[in-house]
Amino acid sequence: MLILTRRVGESVVIGGDVSVTVLGVKGNQARLGVNAPRDVAVHREEIHERIKREQAAVEAERRHTLGTEH
């Protein structure tokens, strides 16, 4: 894991087309701004995990349905 230190207003560029800017810090929370192309999904980690679980459930149901049709 790469660990970086940034001040408010400073950014990190990822892959040339995604930038993450520190907008503010209060206590143990940092506000981040993310600029990314529309085709790049940007989610908080807990939302990303929920999406993966939901997709896995849909895929499992699809496999189950296909398996029972034959």
C-alpha positions as a Python dict, from the first residue, in 0.01 Angstrom:
ca = {
    (1, 'M'): (0, 0, 0),
    (2, 'L'): (130, 342, -94),
    (3, 'I'): (90, 590, 192),
    (4, 'L'): (84, 961, 109),
    (5, 'T'): (55, 1276, 312),
    (6, 'R'): (-147, 1559, 160),
    (7, 'R'): (-263, 1894, 293),
    (8, 'V'): (-603, 2051, 232),
    (9, 'G'): (-620, 2155, -133),
    (10, 'E'): (-354, 1909, -246),
    (11, 'S'): (-430, 1619, -478),
    (12, 'V'): (-316, 1275, -584),
    (13, 'V'): (-348, 1162, -946),
    (14, 'I'): (-426, 796, -1016),
    (15, 'G'): (-376, 646, -1359),
    (16, 'G'): (-353, 985, -1526),
    (17, 'D'): (-728, 1051, -1539),
    (18, 'V'): (-847, 1025, -1178),
    (19, 'S'): (-759, 1286, -917),
    (20, 'V'): (-839, 1282, -546),
    (21, 'T'): (-823, 1616, -364),
    (22, 'V'): (-827, 1670, 13),
    (23, 'L'): (-1109, 1920, 67),
    (24, 'G'): (-1096, 1935, 444),
    (25, 'V'): (-1006, 1757, 766),
    (26, 'K'): (-1209, 1760, 1089),
    (27, 'G'): (-1090, 1539, 1371),
    (28, 'N'): (-1048, 1190, 1232),
    (29, 'Q'): (-1247, 1255, 913),
    (30, 'A'): (-1115, 1376, 581),
    (31, 'R'): (-1339, 1514, 305),
    (32, 'L'): (-1216, 1403, -36),
    (33, 'G'): (-1315, 1521, -380),
    (34, 'V'): (-1279, 1276, -668),
    (35, 'N'): (-1260, 1377, -1033),
    (36, 'A'): (-1291, 1079, -1266),
    (37, 'P'): (-1426, 1005, -1612),
    (38, 'R'): (-1793, 904, -1618),
    (39, 'D'): (-1702, 547, -1713),
    (40, 'V'): (-1497, 504, -1392),
    (41, 'A'): (-1709, 392, -1096),
    (42, 'V'): (-1623, 572, -772),
    (43, 'H'): (-1780, 441, -450),
    (44, 'R'): (-1711, 439, -79),
    (45, 'E'): (-1568, 100, 20),
    (46, 'E'): (-1883, -14, 203),
    (47, 'I'): (-2099, 70, -100),
    (48, 'H'): (-1856, -111, -331),
    (49, 'E'): (-1875, -422, -108),
    (50, 'R'): (-2257, -410, -109),
    (51, 'I'): (-2262, -385, -490),
    (52, 'K'): (-2029, -686, -517),
    (53, 'R'): (-2252, -890, -281),
    (54, 'E'): (-2565, -796, -478),
    (55, 'Q'): (-2398, -886, -809),
    (56, 'A'): (-2284, -1220, -667),
    (57, 'A'): (-2640, -1294, -548),
    (58, 'V'): (-2783, -1210, -892),
    (59, 'E'): (-2521, -1430, -1059),
    (60, 'A'): (-2594, -1718, -819),
    (61, 'E'): (-2967, -1686, -888),
    (62, 'R'): (-2900, -1680, -1263),
    (63, 'R'): (-2688, -1996, -1237),
    (64, 'H'): (-2957, -2161, -1023),
    (65, 'T'): (-3229, -2066, -1272),
    (66, 'L'): (-3027, -2191, -1568),
    (67, 'G'): (-2950, -2513, -1383),
    (68, 'T'): (-3317, -2588, -1310),
    (69, 'E'): (-3443, -2513, -1661),
    (70, 'H'): (-3268, -2813, -1814),
}
